[in-house]
Amino acid sequence: MIDPQFLHDDDSLDLDEMARASGVRVEIIVELVSHDILQPRGHDAREWRFPAPSIERVHRALRLRRDLDLNWPGVSLGLALLDELHDLRRRHRALLRRLG
């Protein structure tokens, strides 16, 4: 099993490695890709490469699905909104630093 704590942000994983590192079946990873929750590089599943930070995204998606009883499109929307919130907070902090 791949231990995510030893991966760097610039590391990438193939489909099987991604499933093992995330602790889920390959079919779950394929489902997440089909709903644009994960966006690997490569044209088909044999070529897919996932950046290591995608492991945390899988875990967040599974928590949203479980805790809020969302379907996959709902999970996709929820993650998009959380990503936007994170980006806005990052930009807000940068603006505050520039203002002194």
C-alpha positions as a Python dict, from the first residue, in 0.01 Angstrom:
ca = {
    (1, 'M'): (0, 0, 0),
    (2, 'I'): (118, 351, -78),
    (3, 'D'): (143, 570, 228),
    (4, 'P'): (14, 917, 129),
    (5, 'Q'): (223, 1087, 397),
    (6, 'F'): (539, 1002, 202),
    (7, 'L'): (415, 1150, -125),
    (8, 'H'): (506, 1497, -245),
    (9, 'D'): (264, 1732, -420),
    (10, 'D'): (449, 1683, -749),
    (11, 'D'): (427, 1302, -734),
    (12, 'S'): (168, 1130, -950),
    (13, 'L'): (-9, 798, -932),
    (14, 'D'): (-170, 569, -1185),
    (15, 'L'): (-527, 442, -1141),
    (16, 'D'): (-440, 137, -929),
    (17, 'E'): (-197, 333, -712),
    (18, 'M'): (-457, 606, -664),
    (19, 'A'): (-717, 355, -552),
    (20, 'R'): (-476, 187, -309),
    (21, 'A'): (-347, 517, -168),
    (22, 'S'): (-704, 641, -121),
    (23, 'G'): (-825, 315, 29),
    (24, 'V'): (-1106, 269, -225),
    (25, 'R'): (-1187, 39, -516),
    (26, 'V'): (-1077, 135, -866),
    (27, 'E'): (-1446, 165, -961),
    (28, 'I'): (-1487, 452, -712),
    (29, 'I'): (-1196, 641, -868),
    (30, 'V'): (-1348, 588, -1215),
    (31, 'E'): (-1683, 717, -1083),
    (32, 'L'): (-1514, 1028, -941),
    (33, 'V'): (-1347, 1094, -1276),
    (34, 'S'): (-1678, 1049, -1460),
    (35, 'H'): (-1828, 1328, -1245),
    (36, 'D'): (-1524, 1557, -1284),
    (37, 'I'): (-1447, 1527, -914),
    (38, 'L'): (-1102, 1403, -1012),
    (39, 'Q'): (-932, 1519, -1330),
    (40, 'P'): (-637, 1299, -1417),
    (41, 'R'): (-391, 1360, -1695),
    (42, 'G'): (-418, 1110, -1982),
    (43, 'H'): (-679, 1013, -2235),
    (44, 'D'): (-803, 682, -2095),
    (45, 'A'): (-783, 489, -1771),
    (46, 'R'): (-463, 307, -1875),
    (47, 'E'): (-286, 642, -1915),
    (48, 'W'): (-437, 832, -1622),
    (49, 'R'): (-199, 1003, -1383),
    (50, 'F'): (-332, 1164, -1066),
    (51, 'P'): (-141, 1429, -871),
    (52, 'A'): (-75, 1315, -515),
    (53, 'P'): (-302, 1586, -362),
    (54, 'S'): (-594, 1409, -532),
    (55, 'I'): (-586, 1155, -248),
    (56, 'E'): (-717, 1419, -8),
    (57, 'R'): (-982, 1517, -264),
    (58, 'V'): (-1105, 1156, -271),
    (59, 'H'): (-1133, 1158, 107),
    (60, 'R'): (-1320, 1490, 105),
    (61, 'A'): (-1557, 1361, -163),
    (62, 'L'): (-1630, 1046, 34),
    (63, 'R'): (-1692, 1247, 352),
    (64, 'L'): (-1937, 1478, 172),
    (65, 'R'): (-2118, 1180, 24),
    (66, 'R'): (-2139, 1001, 357),
    (67, 'D'): (-2200, 1292, 595),
    (68, 'L'): (-2445, 1488, 380),
    (69, 'D'): (-2591, 1190, 193),
    (70, 'L'): (-2512, 1355, -141),
    (71, 'N'): (-2512, 1190, -481),
    (72, 'W'): (-2198, 1228, -697),
    (73, 'P'): (-2321, 1541, -881),
    (74, 'G'): (-2394, 1697, -540),
    (75, 'V'): (-2046, 1603, -420),
    (76, 'S'): (-1898, 1760, -734),
    (77, 'L'): (-2089, 2084, -670),
    (78, 'G'): (-1997, 2085, -302),
    (79, 'L'): (-1628, 2042, -379),
    (80, 'A'): (-1642, 2316, -643),
    (81, 'L'): (-1793, 2553, -387),
    (82, 'L'): (-1535, 2457, -125),
    (83, 'D'): (-1257, 2512, -381),
    (84, 'E'): (-1398, 2855, -461),
    (85, 'L'): (-1419, 2942, -90),
    (86, 'H'): (-1059, 2834, -39),
    (87, 'D'): (-946, 3044, -336),
    (88, 'L'): (-1138, 3351, -213),
    (89, 'R'): (-987, 3319, 134),
    (90, 'R'): (-638, 3286, -14),
    (91, 'R'): (-691, 3597, -228),
    (92, 'H'): (-836, 3786, 69),
    (93, 'R'): (-530, 3709, 282),
    (94, 'A'): (-302, 3822, -4),
    (95, 'L'): (-490, 4150, -34),
    (96, 'L'): (-470, 4208, 340),
    (97, 'R'): (-93, 4153, 331),
    (98, 'R'): (-57, 4402, 45),
    (99, 'L'): (-258, 4662, 237),
    (100, 'G'): (-24, 4632, 527),
}
